[in-house]
Amino acid sequence: MKLKRNQSRSKNYYAIWTDEHGIQRQRTTGTSVRKLAHEIGSKWEADALRIREGLVDPAQLAQRDAARLPVSTHLDDYLAWCRSRGDDAAGLRTKETQIRAYLKEQQIASLRDVTPATLVRFMAGIVRRGRAPRTANLHRGNVIAFANWCKDYRRIASHDLTKRTVPKLDEAQDQRRKRRALTPEERERFRAATLPSGRWWIYQLAIWTGLRRGELGKIRWSDVDLERGELHVRAEISKNGREATLPLLPPALESLDALRHLGRGSDLVVLRVPAKETFYADLERAGIQGRTATGSCATNAAGERVDFHALRTTCGTMLANAGVPVMHLKRMMRHANIAMTDRHYTKLRTTDLRAGLERALEKPVALAATGTETLTPKLTPTTATNGVFRGATASNGPTRIGAARRAASGLRSGVYALSGASKDDGVQHPSNYGPVAQRPRAIDS
C-alpha cells in the first residue's frame, strides 16, 4: 500500500492498493495526517486480502462500513436514488419530510436504531397529536421503504419492520377526510356553472377517466390514442408507479376534443389544472357545496365533502351503478386490491342500491335445466333446512326452524309435507309455488 498527496487539489492523502480482484485502486483517505491515512489505507488493503482468500463475505464488510456512517447519509443516498428513477418531486418532498421527522423524533443515529419499537412509538405519537391513522400509516410506509432500500443495497443485513411487528392502524375507525360522489343532478348544475369558463372539460375528463389531479396535469397528447379510444398512463406520472391503459368513453372523448382546441398546440392535454380555490368556487357557484371561513370545502351533515379527488370517487360510483364488474372497476381505478376500491371509491346511496336490485329482479332466473316440469326444485330435507328456513328472522325464527326440523325427520308440519300428501288433500305443496324465497311461511297446526 502506498500513499500520495496531490498538493494542487487537496492536502489529504490518497491510498493506493490492490483490491480483491487484483485491480489497483486509488481513494482519498479524507485526512492530511500521514499516520492516520496509512492506517486507513492498510485497513482497505487488509479487507481486500481477506476477501481474496475467502475469509470474509464482501457484503459483511460493506454493512460494517455502512453501520459507521450517520443515518442521514444513507437517507441522502436513498433520496438521490429515488430522483434518478424519476419519482415525482412533490412525493419526494413528502417522503423526505416524513422520514426525517421519524429520525429526529426517535433520535435515530444509525441504521441499527431503526427498530419496530421506535416506529410503533412514532406512529402512536402522530395519533396522540390529533392526526388521523391514515397519516401515521403513510409515515410507516415511507420508513419501511427506506429500510427495504438499505437492505437491498447491503447497507444492513436485515430489518424487523414487518406487518406483524409494525401493523397498520385501522383507518376505518377514524377517517378524517370523507368524500362523496356527485349526483347526476349535481353534475348537470356543475356543467352549467363551469362550461362558460371552459373548466368543465377538465372536470369531465377527470370524472370519466378517474385520473388524479397530479396525473391530469401530466397527460400528453402522445399518450392519447383517439382511433382506438385509449389513454395510456405512463408509469412515471402514475401514483403507484405502474403504467396502465384506460378506455375512453364518449364524454371523455368530448372533453379531449374541446381541450385540443383550447390547448393552442401544446403537448399537454390540460394546460393548467384548476387550483383548489377555483374548484371550490365553482362548486359554490353551482350550489353544490359551500366554503368555510378559511376558504376550504365545507362538509355535509354526514361529514362528507367534495374536493377535486371526489371526481375520482364519482367515476367509481358511476361505474358501479352501471353494473360494471368489480374486477373491471378495480382495473379502471388502478388499485392494487378490491378492498381499496370498495372502501373509498364506490359511494352507493340507498336509492342507487334499490335501483340496482330492481334491475336485477326484472330478469327472471331459471332454477331448473331445460326439460324439467317446473322451475322450482323439489323440497328435500336438505333444501328444507338450508334453503327455506335458513333466513328465519327473530320474529318467526322458532316456528320456521321447528318446522324445518320436523320436515327433515319426515314428519308433516304446517303447509309443507315431504311425503304422504296428495295435491287434492287441501294442503298447499311447494311445487305449486315459485322460487323458494317467494313461498309462504310455514305455519304450525
C-alpha positions in Angstrom: 0.0 0.0 0.0 1.3 3.4 -0.9 0.3 7.0 0.0 0.5 10.0 -2.2 -0.8 13.6 -1.9 -1.9 15.9 -4.7 -1.0 19.4 -3.4 -2.7 21.3 -6.2 -6.2 19.8 -5.3 -6.2 18.7 -1.7 -3.9 18.2 1.3 -5.4 14.9 2.1 -3.5 11.7 1.4 -4.6 9.2 -1.3 -4.2 5.4 -0.6 -3.1 3.2 -3.5 -3.7 -0.6 -3.0 -4.7 -3.7 -4.9 -8.3 -4.9 -4.4 -9.7 -8.4 -4.2 -9.9 -8.6 -8.0 -6.3 -7.7 -8.5 -7.1 -4.2 -9.7 -5.1 -1.3 -8.5 -7.3 1.2 -6.6 -6.8 4.8 -5.6 -9.0 6.5 -3.0 -8.8 9.5 -0.7 -8.4 8.8 3.0 -10.0 12.0 4.0 -7.2 13.1 6.2 -3.9 15.1 5.9 -2.3 13.2 8.8 0.1 10.7 7.3 -0.1 8.2 10.2 -3.9 8.1 10.2 -4.0 7.9 6.4 -1.6 4.9 6.5 -3.9 3.1 9.0 -7.0 3.7 6.8 -5.2 2.5 3.6 -3.8 -0.5 5.4 -7.3 -1.5 6.5 -8.6 -1.3 2.9 -5.7 -3.5 1.7 -6.3 -6.0 4.6 -10.0 -6.2 3.8 -9.2 -6.9 0.1 -6.8 -9.6 1.1 -9.4 -11.3 3.4 -12.0 -11.3 0.6 -9.5 -12.7 -1.9 -8.6 -15.5 0.5 -12.3 -16.3 1.1 -12.1 -15.4 4.8 -14.9 -12.9 4.8 -18.0 -12.0 2.8 -17.8 -8.7 0.9 -21.4 -7.9 2.0 -20.4 -8.1 5.6 -17.6 -5.6 5.1 -20.0 -3.3 3.3 -22.5 -3.5 6.1 -19.8 -2.9 8.6 -18.7 0.3 6.9 -22.3 1.4 6.4 -23.1 1.0 10.1 -20.4 3.5 10.9 -22.0 6.2 8.7 -24.7 8.5 10.1 -28.2 7.6 9.1 -28.7 10.9 7.3 -26.0 9.9 4.8 -28.0 6.8 3.9 -31.2 8.9 3.6 -29.5 11.3 1.2 -28.3 8.4 -0.9 -31.8 6.9 -0.9 -33.5 10.2 -2.0 -30.9 10.6 -4.7 -31.7 7.0 -5.9 -35.4 8.0 -5.9 -34.7 11.0 -8.1 -32.6 9.0 -10.5 -35.6 6.8 -11.3 -37.9 9.8 -11.9 -40.0 9.9 -8.8 -42.5 12.8 -8.5 -40.9 15.9 -6.9 -43.9 16.6 -4.6 -44.0 13.0 -3.5 -40.3 13.0 -2.8 -40.6 16.1 -0.6 -43.3 14.4 1.4 -41.3 11.2 1.7 -38.2 13.1 2.9 -40.2 15.2 5.4 -41.8 12.1 7.0 -38.7 10.0 7.2 -36.6 12.9 8.7 -39.4 13.5 11.2 -39.1 9.9 12.3 -35.3 10.1 12.6 -35.4 13.3 14.6 -38.2 12.4 17.0 -36.9 9.0 17.8 -33.2 10.2 17.8 -32.1 7.6 15.2 -28.3 8.0 14.9 -27.5 4.8 12.9 -29.3 2.1 10.9 -29.1 -0.2 14.0 -31.6 2.2 15.7 -34.3 1.6 13.1 -36.4 -0.9 15.1 -40.1 -1.9 15.3 -40.3 -0.3 18.8 -39.2 3.1 17.6 -41.6 3.1 14.6 -44.6 1.9 16.7 -43.8 4.6 19.2 -43.5 7.2 16.4 -46.9 6.2 14.9 -48.6 6.4 18.3 -47.2 9.9 18.8 -48.7 11.0 15.5 -52.2 9.8 16.5 -51.8 11.3 20.0 -51.2 14.7 18.5 -54.6 14.5 16.8 -53.6 13.3 13.4 -55.5 10.6 11.5 -54.4 6.9 11.5 -54.0 7.2 7.7 -51.3 9.8 8.3 -49.5 7.5 10.6 -49.7 4.7 8.1 -48.2 6.9 5.4 -45.2 7.6 7.7 -44.9 3.9 8.4 -44.9 3.1 4.6 -42.1 5.6 3.8 -39.9 4.5 6.7 -40.3 0.8 5.7 -39.5 1.6 2.1 -36.3 3.3 3.2 -35.3 0.3 5.4 -36.0 -2.0 2.4 -33.7 0.0 0.2 -30.9 -0.1 2.8 -31.3 -3.9 2.9 -31.4 -4.3 -0.9 -28.2 -2.2 -1.3 -26.4 -4.0 1.5 -26.4 -1.1 4.0 -27.9 -3.5 6.5 -28.2 -7.3 6.6 -31.9 -7.3 7.5 -34.5 -5.4 9.5 -37.5 -6.4 11.6 -40.1 -3.9 10.2 -42.8 -6.2 9.0 -46.6 -6.3 9.0 -46.5 -8.4 12.2 -44.1 -6.3 14.2 -45.4 -2.9 12.9 -49.1 -3.4 11.9 -51.1 -0.7 10.2 -53.6 1.3 12.2 -57.3 0.9 11.4 -58.1 3.8 9.2 -61.9 3.0 9.1 -62.2 3.7 12.8 -61.1 7.4 12.4 -61.5 8.6 8.8 -60.9 12.3 8.7 -61.5 13.1 5.0 -64.7 11.5 3.8 -65.6 12.2 0.2 -68.8 11.7 -1.6 -69.7 11.3 -5.3 -71.6 13.9 -7.3 -75.2 13.0 -8.1 -76.4 13.2 -11.7 -78.3 16.4 -10.8 -75.2 18.0 -9.3 -73.2 17.1 -12.3 -75.6 18.9 -14.6 -75.5 22.0 -12.4 -71.7 21.8 -12.3 -71.6 21.6 -16.1 -73.8 24.7 -16.5 -71.7 26.7 -14.0 -68.3 25.8 -15.4 -69.0 25.4 -19.1 -68.6 29.2 -20.0 -65.1 29.2 -18.4 -64.0 26.0 -20.2 -63.1 24.3 -17.0 -65.9 21.8 -17.4 -63.9 19.9 -20.0 -61.2 19.3 -17.4 -63.6 18.2 -14.7 -65.5 15.9 -17.1 -62.2 14.3 -18.2 -61.4 13.6 -14.6 -64.8 12.2 -13.9 -64.8 9.8 -16.9 -61.2 8.6 -16.6 -60.6 8.6 -12.8 -57.3 10.4 -13.2 -55.9 12.0 -10.1 -55.2 15.8 -10.0 -51.4 15.3 -10.3 -51.8 12.8 -13.2 -54.3 15.0 -15.0 -51.7 17.8 -15.5 -49.0 15.5 -16.9 -51.0 13.7 -19.6 -49.6 14.4 -23.1 -51.3 14.1 -26.4 -48.8 11.4 -27.3 -50.5 9.3 -24.5 -53.9 9.6 -26.2 -55.0 7.2 -29.0 -58.2 8.6 -30.4 -58.6 6.0 -33.1 -58.6 3.1 -30.6 -60.2 5.2 -27.8 -57.5 4.6 -25.3 -55.4 6.7 -22.8 -52.0 5.5 -21.7 -51.0 6.4 -18.2 -47.2 6.4 -18.0 -45.5 4.8 -15.0 -43.6 8.0 -14.2 -46.8 10.0 -13.7 -48.9 7.3 -12.0 -49.2 7.4 -8.2 -48.4 3.7 -7.9 -45.6 3.8 -10.4 -47.3 1.4 -12.8 -48.4 2.1 -16.3 -51.9 1.4 -17.4 -54.2 1.8 -20.4 -57.7 3.2 -19.8 -60.7 3.1 -22.2 -62.0 6.5 -23.3 -65.8 6.7 -23.2 -67.8 9.3 -25.3 -67.8 12.0 -22.5 -64.0 11.7 -22.2 -63.6 11.9 -26.0 -65.8 15.0 -26.0 -63.6 16.7 -23.4 -60.4 15.8 -25.3 -61.8 17.3 -28.5 -62.6 20.5 -26.6 -59.3 20.6 -24.9 -57.4 20.2 -28.1 -59.0 23.4 -29.5 -58.2 25.2 -26.2 -54.7 23.9 -26.0 -53.2 26.2 -28.7 -50.8 23.5 -29.9 -49.4 22.5 -26.5 -48.2 18.9 -26.0 -50.0 18.8 -22.6 -53.7 17.8 -22.7 -54.5 20.0 -19.7 -52.5 23.3 -19.8 -53.4 24.2 -16.2 -55.4 22.1 -13.7 -57.8 24.4 -11.7 -56.5 25.3 -8.3 -58.3 24.2 -5.1 -59.7 27.7 -4.5 -61.1 27.8 -8.1 -62.6 24.4 -7.8 -64.4 25.2 -4.5 -65.7 28.5 -6.1 -67.1 26.5 -9.0 -68.9 24.1 -6.6 -70.3 27.1 -4.7 -71.4 28.7 -7.9 -73.2 25.5 -8.9 -75.0 25.3 -5.5 -73.3 22.0 -4.6 -71.2 22.9 -1.6 -70.3 25.9 0.3 -66.9 27.0 1.8 -65.7 27.5 5.3 -64.3 30.8 6.7 -60.8 29.7 5.7 -61.9 29.1 2.1 -61.8 25.3 2.3 -64.6 23.0 1.3 -67.5 22.6 3.8 -68.9 19.2 4.8 -72.5 18.0 4.9 -74.4 16.5 7.9 -72.6 13.2 7.4 -69.2 14.8 7.4 -68.6 14.2 3.7 -67.1 16.7 1.3 -66.5 17.2 -2.4 -62.9 18.1 -3.3 -61.1 17.5 -6.6 -60.3 13.9 -5.6 -64.1 13.4 -5.2 -64.3 13.5 -9.0 -62.4 10.2 -8.9 -64.9 8.9 -6.4 -67.7 10.0 -8.8 -66.1 7.9 -11.5 -66.0 4.8 -9.4 -69.6 5.3 -8.2 -71.0 5.8 -11.7 -69.3 2.7 -13.0 -70.6 0.7 -10.0 -74.1 2.0 -10.6 -73.9 1.0 -14.2 -73.2 -2.6 -13.2 -69.5 -2.8 -14.1 -68.0 -5.9 -12.7 -65.8 -5.3 -9.6 -62.6 -6.6 -11.3 -63.1 -4.2 -14.2 -63.8 -1.4 -11.8 -60.6 -2.2 -9.9 -58.6 -2.0 -13.1 -60.2 1.3 -14.1 -59.4 2.8 -10.8 -55.9 1.3 -10.9 -55.9 -0.1 -7.4 -53.8 -2.9 -6.0 -56.8 -4.7 -4.4 -60.6 -4.6 -4.5 -60.9 -3.6 -0.8 -59.4 -0.2 -1.7 -61.9 0.3 -4.5 -64.9 -0.7 -2.3 -63.8 1.3 0.7 -63.0 4.7 -0.9 -64.4 4.9 -4.4 -67.9 3.3 -4.6 -70.2 5.6 -2.6 -73.5 3.9 -3.4 -76.6 5.6 -2.0 -79.7 3.7 -0.8 -81.5 4.8 -4.0 -78.6 3.5 -6.1 -78.8 0.2 -4.3 -82.6 0.0 -4.7 -82.3 0.7 -8.5 -79.7 -2.0 -8.9 -81.8 -4.5 -7.1 -84.9 -3.6 -9.1 -83.0 -4.1 -12.3 -81.8 -7.5 -11.1 -85.4 -8.5 -10.2 -86.6 -7.6 -13.7 -84.6 -10.5 -15.2 -86.1 -13.9 -14.4 -83.7 -16.6 -13.1 -84.1 -20.2 -14.4 -83.8 -22.5 -11.4 -84.1 -25.8 -13.4 -82.5 -27.2 -16.5 -84.4 -27.4 -19.9 -86.9 -30.2 -20.0 -87.9 -30.2 -16.3 -91.6 -29.9 -15.4 -91.1 -26.9 -13.1 -88.6 -24.2 -12.3 -88.9 -24.9 -8.6 -86.7 -27.6 -7.2 -88.3 -30.3 -5.1 -88.3 -29.8 -1.4 -86.0 -32.3 0.3 -84.8 -32.5 3.9 -81.6 -30.7 2.8 -83.3 -27.9 0.9 -85.9 -27.6 3.6 -83.3 -27.0 6.2 -80.7 -24.9 4.2 -82.9 -23.2 1.7 -86.3 -22.3 3.1 -85.7 -22.0 6.8 -82.2 -20.6 7.0 -83.4 -17.0 6.6 -85.6 -17.0 9.6 -85.9 -13.8 11.5 -86.2 -13.2 15.2 -90.0 -12.9 15.0 -90.7 -16.1 13.1 -87.4 -18.0 13.7 -88.5 -20.6 16.3 -91.6 -21.6 14.3 -89.8 -21.9 11.0 -86.8 -23.7 12.5 -89.0 -26.1 14.4 -90.9 -26.8 11.2 -87.6 -27.4 9.4 -86.5 -29.9 11.9 -89.8 -31.8 11.7 -89.7 -31.7 7.9 -86.2 -33.0 7.9 -87.3 -36.0 10.0 -90.0 -36.9 7.6 -93.0 -35.5 9.6 -95.7 -33.4 8.2 -95.8 -29.9 9.6 -97.9 -26.9 8.6 -98.2 -26.4 4.8 -95.0 -28.3 4.0 -95.1 -32.1 3.6 -92.3 -34.2 2.3 -94.4 -37.4 1.8 -97.8 -39.0 2.2 -99.9 -36.0 0.9 -101.7 -35.6 -2.4 -102.4 -32.4 -4.4 -106.1 -32.5 -3.7 -105.9 -33.0 0.1 -106.2 -29.3 0.8 -102.5 -28.9 1.6 -100.5 -26.3 -0.3 -97.4 -28.0 -1.7 -94.1 -26.5 -2.6 -94.4 -27.4 -6.2 -97.4 -25.1 -6.6 -95.2 -22.0 -5.9 -92.3 -20.2 -7.5 -88.8 -19.8 -6.1 -88.0 -20.8 -2.6 -87.8 -17.2 -1.4 -91.4 -16.5 -2.6 -93.0 -19.4 -0.8 -95.4 -18.7 2.1 -94.1 -19.1 5.6 -94.6 -22.4 7.4 -97.5 -22.3 9.9 -97.7 -24.9 12.6 -101.0 -26.6 13.1 
